[in-house]
C-alpha cells in the first residue's frame, strides 16, 4: 500500500484564552481524498477546535477527517498527546479517542518530532510559531510486514 500524506492547510489558531495556541497541520491521505468525502471542511474542523474547550495549551495538531491528534508542550518537553474524533456535523464538540493515543502514522510522528525540536530550539512563542514542518508531503509505503517507509 502506498499513500501520500499531503498538507491541505496550515493554520495557527489563537483562542480568547491565553493558553490556547496551536499550529494545525490538516493532512490528506492520497489517493483516498478523505477531505473531499468528509461532511465537514478543514475550516469547520479548525473552528470546532478553536471554539471548543477540549483542546487547551500550546502545541501542534495533526488533523485528518477521521482523527485529530494533539501534541501539547510544557517548558522543556512534550507534555501529552491526546486524540479526538472530529465532529460529524457543525457545532458538535470533539470526543476523546483514547484508543488511538498511543501511536500515530509515520507522517504524524515525523511532524511531532520536528515540532518537539522547534519547541526546544525556540526562545519565544513567536519564534516557535514561525517554524513549520516540511515533512508532510511524503509518500509512505507499507511493505508486506506492514512496516512504513518514507520515500
WOMOKA-V670052 format. One record per residue. N is the residue number from 1. RES is the residue in three letters. SS is DSSP state (H for helix, E for strand, L for the rest). D_FIRST is the distance of its C-alpha to the first C-alpha in whole Angstrom. Layout:
n={N & N}
res={RES & RES}
ss={SS & SS}
d_first={D_FIRST & D_FIRST}
This chain:
n={1 & 2 & 3 & 4 & 5 & 6 & 7 & 8 & 9 & 10 & 11 & 12 & 13 & 14 & 15 & 16 & 17 & 18 & 19 & 20 & 21 & 22 & 23 & 24 & 25 & 26 & 27 & 28 & 29 & 30 & 31 & 32 & 33 & 34 & 35 & 36 & 37 & 38 & 39 & 40 & 41 & 42 & 43 & 44 & 45 & 46 & 47 & 48 & 49 & 50 & 51 & 52 & 53 & 54 & 55 & 56 & 57 & 58 & 59 & 60 & 61 & 62 & 63 & 64 & 65 & 66 & 67 & 68 & 69 & 70 & 71 & 72 & 73 & 74 & 75 & 76 & 77 & 78 & 79 & 80 & 81 & 82 & 83 & 84 & 85 & 86 & 87 & 88 & 89 & 90 & 91 & 92 & 93 & 94 & 95 & 96 & 97 & 98 & 99 & 100 & 101 & 102 & 103 & 104 & 105 & 106 & 107 & 108 & 109 & 110 & 111 & 112 & 113 & 114 & 115 & 116 & 117 & 118 & 119 & 120 & 121 & 122 & 123 & 124 & 125 & 126 & 127 & 128 & 129 & 130 & 131 & 132 & 133 & 134 & 135 & 136 & 137 & 138 & 139 & 140 & 141 & 142 & 143 & 144 & 145 & 146 & 147 & 148 & 149 & 150 & 151}
res={UNK & UNK & UNK & UNK & UNK & UNK & UNK & UNK & UNK & UNK & UNK & UNK & UNK & UNK & UNK & UNK & UNK & UNK & UNK & UNK & UNK & UNK & UNK & UNK & UNK & UNK & UNK & UNK & UNK & UNK & UNK & UNK & UNK & UNK & UNK & UNK & UNK & UNK & UNK & UNK & UNK & UNK & UNK & UNK & UNK & UNK & UNK & UNK & UNK & UNK & UNK & UNK & UNK & UNK & UNK & UNK & UNK & UNK & UNK & UNK & UNK & UNK & UNK & UNK & UNK & UNK & UNK & UNK & UNK & UNK & UNK & UNK & UNK & UNK & UNK & UNK & UNK & UNK & UNK & UNK & UNK & UNK & UNK & UNK & UNK & UNK & UNK & UNK & UNK & UNK & UNK & UNK & UNK & UNK & UNK & UNK & UNK & UNK & UNK & UNK & UNK & UNK & UNK & UNK & UNK & UNK & UNK & UNK & UNK & UNK & UNK & UNK & UNK & UNK & UNK & UNK & UNK & UNK & UNK & UNK & UNK & UNK & UNK & UNK & UNK & UNK & UNK & UNK & UNK & UNK & UNK & UNK & UNK & UNK & UNK & UNK & UNK & UNK & UNK & UNK & UNK & UNK & UNK & UNK & UNK & UNK & UNK & UNK & UNK & UNK & UNK}
ss={L & E & E & E & E & E & E & E & E & E & E & E & E & E & L & L & L & L & L & E & E & E & E & E & E & E & E & E & E & E & L & L & L & L & L & L & L & L & L & L & L & H & H & H & H & H & H & H & H & H & H & L & L & L & L & L & E & E & E & E & E & E & E & E & L & L & E & E & E & E & E & E & E & L & L & L & L & E & E & E & E & E & E & E & E & L & L & L & L & L & L & L & L & L & E & E & L & H & H & H & L & L & L & L & L & H & H & H & H & H & H & H & H & H & H & H & H & H & H & H & H & L & L & L & H & H & H & H & H & H & L & L & L & L & L & L & L & E & E & E & E & E & L & L & L & L & L & E & E & E & L}
d_first={0 & 4 & 7 & 10 & 13 & 16 & 20 & 21 & 24 & 26 & 29 & 32 & 34 & 37 & 39 & 43 & 42 & 43 & 40 & 37 & 35 & 32 & 29 & 26 & 23 & 22 & 18 & 16 & 12 & 11 & 11 & 12 & 15 & 16 & 20 & 21 & 20 & 22 & 26 & 27 & 26 & 25 & 29 & 30 & 28 & 29 & 33 & 32 & 31 & 34 & 37 & 36 & 37 & 34 & 33 & 35 & 36 & 34 & 31 & 28 & 25 & 22 & 21 & 19 & 20 & 19 & 20 & 23 & 23 & 26 & 27 & 31 & 33 & 37 & 39 & 37 & 34 & 31 & 33 & 30 & 27 & 27 & 25 & 25 & 24 & 25 & 28 & 27 & 31 & 33 & 35 & 33 & 33 & 30 & 29 & 29 & 25 & 26 & 24 & 21 & 23 & 23 & 19 & 17 & 14 & 14 & 15 & 18 & 19 & 19 & 21 & 23 & 24 & 25 & 27 & 29 & 30 & 31 & 33 & 35 & 36 & 37 & 41 & 41 & 39 & 39 & 38 & 35 & 34 & 34 & 31 & 28 & 24 & 23 & 19 & 18 & 17 & 14 & 10 & 8 & 6 & 5 & 7 & 9 & 11 & 9 & 11 & 10 & 11 & 12 & 13}
